[in-house]
Amino acid sequence: MATQKQTSSAAEIPANAENHYEVGKTDLPLHCPMPGMSLWNSHPRVFLPIKENGGKAKCPYCGAEYTLKD
Protein backbone atom coordinates (compact mmCIF):
# COMPACT_ATOMS: atom_id res chain seq x y z
CA MET A 1 0.00 0.00 0.00
CA ALA A 2 1.40 3.37 -1.00
CA THR A 3 1.57 6.22 1.44
CA GLN A 4 1.04 9.77 0.26
CA LYS A 5 2.04 12.59 2.56
CA GLN A 6 -0.32 15.46 1.92
CA THR A 7 -0.25 18.98 3.26
CA SER A 8 -2.42 21.93 2.41
CA SER A 9 0.38 23.62 0.48
CA ALA A 10 1.36 20.56 -1.58
CA ALA A 11 1.11 20.49 -5.36
CA GLU A 12 -2.09 19.17 -6.89
CA ILE A 13 -2.41 15.40 -6.75
CA PRO A 14 -4.99 13.15 -8.40
CA ALA A 15 -8.02 12.53 -6.17
CA ASN A 16 -8.58 8.99 -5.00
CA ALA A 17 -5.21 7.93 -6.44
CA GLU A 18 -3.79 6.56 -3.19
CA ASN A 19 -5.17 4.29 -0.51
CA HIS A 20 -3.53 5.92 2.50
CA TYR A 21 -2.71 9.50 3.44
CA GLU A 22 -0.87 10.83 6.48
CA VAL A 23 -2.28 14.17 7.60
CA GLY A 24 -1.24 16.70 10.22
CA LYS A 25 -3.13 18.96 12.57
CA THR A 26 -2.89 21.76 10.00
CA ASP A 27 -5.12 19.65 7.71
CA LEU A 28 -8.00 19.67 10.22
CA PRO A 29 -10.92 19.72 9.86
CA LEU A 30 -10.23 16.76 7.58
CA HIS A 31 -12.26 16.22 4.46
CA CYS A 32 -11.99 13.99 1.42
CA PRO A 33 -11.06 14.99 -1.22
CA MET A 34 -8.42 17.18 0.37
CA PRO A 35 -7.25 20.60 -0.86
CA GLY A 36 -4.87 20.19 -3.78
CA MET A 37 -6.60 17.09 -5.13
CA SER A 38 -7.99 17.18 -8.63
CA LEU A 39 -11.77 17.39 -8.29
CA TRP A 40 -13.04 16.66 -11.79
CA ASN A 41 -13.07 12.89 -11.25
CA SER A 42 -13.79 12.79 -7.54
CA HIS A 43 -16.75 12.40 -5.21
CA PRO A 44 -18.60 15.02 -3.13
CA ARG A 45 -16.65 16.48 -0.20
CA VAL A 46 -17.20 14.60 3.05
CA PHE A 47 -15.81 15.63 6.43
CA LEU A 48 -14.11 12.85 8.40
CA PRO A 49 -14.00 12.82 12.25
CA ILE A 50 -10.38 11.70 12.51
CA LYS A 51 -9.71 13.09 16.02
CA GLU A 52 -12.84 11.44 17.41
CA ASN A 53 -11.81 8.10 15.87
CA GLY A 54 -8.42 7.80 17.55
CA GLY A 55 -6.43 9.39 14.73
CA LYS A 56 -7.74 7.21 11.91
CA ALA A 57 -10.53 7.76 9.40
CA LYS A 58 -11.81 6.11 6.23
CA CYS A 59 -13.69 7.86 3.44
CA PRO A 60 -17.10 6.24 2.85
CA TYR A 61 -16.99 7.17 -0.84
CA CYS A 62 -13.56 6.12 -2.10
CA GLY A 63 -12.20 4.06 0.81
CA ALA A 64 -9.11 6.23 1.27
CA GLU A 65 -7.64 5.81 4.73
CA TYR A 66 -6.23 8.73 6.70
CA THR A 67 -3.87 8.67 9.68
CA LEU A 68 -3.28 11.69 11.88
CA LYS A 69 0.42 12.34 12.56
CA ASP A 70 1.46 13.72 15.95
Summary of the structure (lengths in Angstrom):
residues: 70
radius of gyration: 10.8
end to end distance: 21.1
largest distance: 31.4
contacts: 175
relative contact order: 0.27
helix: 4%
strand: 29%
